[in-house]
């Protein structure tokens, strides 16, 4: 088992809710795998999107676009559908209540199984597409693959070619930066608000880092080395600006009480001189560094997680699937 990031640990808590219906959760791939009505499904999360994946064919053929469009149109809980190799991935519509989301996922798997059975689809190996016995689930660099024995034995080159599977996922830098910045500004505004009342809280500092990585992962679709570097730089800028704004507002208020009319812009641009005048330079930078270090807690955990994940095994069997009757089936 590799290291689990702060964000991934919360995802695992949710995915473990499906253990009660016979699914098995893997902490390395942040996925849960099992059978529903005779079909193998993988439930996973990409950012804040919930995904249901399965590898199927009908009469040796992949599903047509129209077939996937009909599924999206007929199952109200599904937002989009796409396939890569022999794997179909369904993205679910968002729910803010965990219980309803669990119910949606289970209901969606039932509906998918019924449609697959009616259209003659059967489970196949994800790489070769053959409906052979003995398909097992493997964790390859953080993503679950359903492979037959032959593909398992011959896929070393495939693993090497996709040493970091995340590289195959297109990263939306602009959306990640934009959403992360929006979330981070909200947290920075809370720092300013509390500083106005003379409160320095570690929780608001931690919120800056947490919301930055949440926003970037949700917007870009993945967390990468670039994302972590960006979030670290953004944390430094936002905590510095929030402290600068907080101190500037405090000085404007203090000067007003002394009968001096000084604009916020003048104080903000000339803050260094005001700090030196009142011997508060050290205090300012101590608070800034404090907030920055606290904001780096969640970002640092994710950096450690990413570094260690690069060192773990290239491929490990996470579930050796026995007979289907060992898994939950409502059929």
N, C-alpha and C positions, 0 to 999 in steps of 0.2 A: 504494500500500500504506500502511495506517495503522500506528500504533504497536501493538506486540504486548506484552501484559502478561506478567508473570512466570509467571502460571498458564497463560495461553493458549499460551505458547511450548512448554510441556511437552505440551499437547494436540496442537499441530501436529506435534511429533516422532512422536507415536503415529499420527496420521492419515496422515502421509507413508508409513507402512508399506504403504498400499494403492496407492501410485503404481506399484508393481511389477506390479500386475494391470490397469493402464490407467486408474486413477482419477487425477484431478487435484485437488490441494489448494490452497485459497485461504486466505491468512493473515488477510484482513479478516473473513471470516465464520466462520473456524475450522471449515471443512467440507471434505470431499472428495467429488467428484462423478464419476460414471461409469456405465457400463452393465454389467449382469450378466445374461446369458442373454436379452438383448433388452430388458430393462427398465432405466429410468433410476433410480438410487438416489443419495441424498445421505446421507453418514455425518457425524454431528456430535456434539458433546458439550454437555450442559446441566448445569452443575455437575460432578458426578462420574458422571452418567448418560450412557450411550452410546445414541445414537438412530440409527435408519435411517428415512429418509423417502422417499416416492415419491408421484406424482400419477397416479392411475388411475381409470378408469370402465369399467363393463361394460354395453354396450347403451345408453350415455348415462346410466346411473344410478350413483349413489354406492353404496358398499358398505353393507349393512345391519349393524346391531349384531351380529346373530347370526353374520354372516360373520366379523367381527373377533374375536368370542368364540371361534369355531372355530379361527381362526389361532393365538390365544394358547394354546388348549388343545392344539393339535397340534404346535406348534414349541416344544420345551422351552427354547430359549434366550431366548424373548420373555417379558417380564414384563407389559407392558400394550400396548394399541393404541388409538389415537384418531385422528379426522380433523377437519380444519378446512378449509373451502372444499372443494377437491378433493384435498387432501394428507393422506395417511395417515402417521402417525408411530408407529413401534414402539420401545418402550423395552426394552433388553436387560437380562437379569439380570447382576449384577456378577460379574466375574472378577478375581482378583488377579494373575494371570500374563498378561503382555501377549500372549505367543504364543498362548495358549489363547483369549484374547479376540479376537484377529485371526481365528483359525480359526472361532470362534463367529459373528462378523459375516459372514464369507464364506459359511459354511454356511447362515446365516439368509437371506441374499440369494438363494442357490440355491433354498432351500425356498419362499420367497415367490414367486419367479419361476415356479416350477412350479405353485403354487396359483393365481396370477393367470392363467396361460395356460390351465389347466384350466377356470377359471370365466369365461373370455372377457374378462378385463380387459386394457386397453391403456393406454399412456401418453397423458396429456392435458395441456393447459395448466392450470396451477394456478388461474387466475382464471376463465376462461370455461368450462373443462371440455371444450373441443373437441379431438378427436384430429387436430390439424392438423400439417403438416410444419413444420420450422424452429423447433421449440421450443428455446430457449436458457436457460442458467442465469444468473441475475443475483444480485448481492449488493445487497440493499436493507437498509441500516442494520444490517448484521451478520447477516442471515439469507438463505439461498439460496431464490430463487423460480424455478420453471420456467414461463416465459412464452412464448406465441406472439408473432409479430411484431405483430399488431393490438393485443394487450393491452400489449405493450411500449410501443407508440406512444401509447396512451391512458391509461396508468396514472400520469401525473404527479400527478393529484389523489389517487390511492390512496397514492402515496408521501408526499405532504404530510400526508394524514390519519394516516399511521403513521410520522411523522418519526422517532420513536424506537420501533422495533418492540418493545423490551423492555417498554414500557408496557402492551402487550397480554398480557404474561405475569404472572399473579397472583403477587405476592411473598409468601411465607409468612414474615412478620416474626418471629413467635413461635418457629418452628422454627429460623430462621436465627440469631436471638439465642441461643437455648438451646444449639444445637450449637457455635456459635462460642465461647460462654463455656466450654463443656466442654473444647474443644480448648485454649483460651487458659489455663485453669487448669492443665492438664497442663504446658504450657510454663513457666508461672510457678512451678510446684512444682519444676521442674528448676533454675530460678534460685536458689530458696531452698536446695535441696540442695547446689549448688555453693558458694554463699556460706558454708555451714556449714563448708566445708573451705578457705575463703579464696580461692576461685577466682571471678574475674569474666570470663565468656566472652561474646564478641559473638555466638556461634552460638546460645546460648540466648535472647538478646534478639531476634535475627532470627526465631527459631522462634515467638516470641509473635505477631509480626505475621503471619507466614506461616500459622500455624494458625488465627488469627482469621479471615482472609479465606477460607481453605479451608473452615472450618466454616460461615461465614455463607453462602457461595455454595452449598455443598452442601445446607444446610438450607432456605434460602429459595427456591432454584431459580434465582437470578440475583444478579448484583452490581449494586447501584444506588448513587445518591448517598447515600441514607440508610445503606446498608450500609457505605460507606467512612467516613462520619462516625461511625457506631457503632463500627466497628473501631478508628478512631483514638482515640476516647474510652476504649474498653475497653483498648487498649494502654497508655494513660497510667495508668489505674486499676490494672491488673494488675501493671505494672512497679513502680509505687509501693508497692503492698501487698506484693509479693514482697520488695522491698528492706526494707520496714519489718519484715516477719516475720523476714527473714534477720538483720537487725541485732538484733532483740529476742531471738532464740534465742542469738546470740553473746554478748549481755550476760548472759543468764541463766546461760550456761555459765561466763563469766568471774567473775560474782559467786559462783557455787557454789564455784569454785576458791579464792576468797578467804574462804570460810566464811560468806558471806551468803546467806540463803535468800530469794530474791525470785521471785515467780511470773511466768510469762510474761505474763499479763494485765496485771499492774501495769507491767511494762516496756513492753509494746505501747502501752498507753493513755498512758503518760507518757514516751514515747520522746524527745520534743523536749527535755525537761529533762535526760534522761540524756546526750543528744548534746551539749548545751551544757556540761554538767559536765565532759565529757572532750574538749571542743573537736573534736568529730567532725561537727558540723552540715554544714560545707562538704563533707567527704568523702561523707556520706550523699547529699546532693543531687547531687553530681557523678556518683556511681554511678547514681542514679535517672535523671538526664537522659541519661547514656550509654546505659543500657538502653532508655530510651524512644526515643531517636533511632535506635538500631539496629533496634528493633522496627518503626519506621516505614518502613524501606527498602522492603519489599514492598508495603506499603499505599501509599506514595508513588508507586511505579511504576504501580500500578493507578489512582491518581488522575490522573496525567499521561496515561495511556492513555485514560481516560474523557474527559478534557477535549479531547484531540486527536481522539478518535473523533467527537465532536460537530461537528468542523470539516471532516471529510472529505466526499467527494462523497455525494450522496443516492443515486445509483444508478450502478453501473458493470457492464458485462458482464465476468464473470470467466472464463467459458468459452464460446467460440463452438463449439458442438458440430458436428463434421463428420459424415460418414457413420458409421453404427454400427460398421462393420467396423474403424474406427480404434480402437475400444475393445475391452477384453478381453471375451471371451464363452467360457464353458466349454461352450456348447451345440453 
